């Protein structure tokens, strides 16, 4: 199972939000590039970057930082990035910035054909962020009326699904193993887990889920629950 250490960008800084609430922000560093380099130096083969400003407003103010991250880890780690990826033009700009895969959430839910168009430019992961299985949109501020399980067959061009249980995001309460297992069993496309990871035991539990391809973790690393090296060693030992 692949590890995706996460860097969430807001105003050029590395931050984490509690359950996606912009009013509950913790700043973890003013140098996201150095942070990404430390993840790559520890052996991470992927880095997950989210532009929180773009997710909220559509204005890609952190795109130069994303490009700097991609340049800094080129040849060591690939960058997967989301937040405000709403068009083919957005994907083209990110691909030009060195991003290996984009994450599309609300835009992909609203227009399922968009993923196929973007896939011609750069590989796409579809982000399915949900509350009790109900998919949320626009920075988790709106409901979609759709269920995660009903969307898993709708994106044949997607390279992966990133499934986030909003109630667990940033809470360090453990991942939604049952829900992720159901999605992985139902999806012909690899599923990446996001939200709630708090310990190496959580990684071990996720690694036991058949079909689960990866796990995104951020706060547990920043709060020193484990290091990237320890996470990688744990997953390697379970392979």
Beta strands, then each sheet from edge to edge (+ up, - down):
strand 1: 2-10
strand 2: 13-18
strand 3: 21-29
strand 4: 46-51
strand 5: 78-82
strand 6: 101-104
strand 7: 123-131
strand 8: 134-137
strand 9: 142-147
strand 10: 160-165
strand 11: 191-194
strand 12: 212-217
sheet 1: 3+ 2- 1+ 4+ 5+ 6+ 7+ 8- 9+
sheet 2: 3+ 2- 1+ 12+ 11+ 10+
end
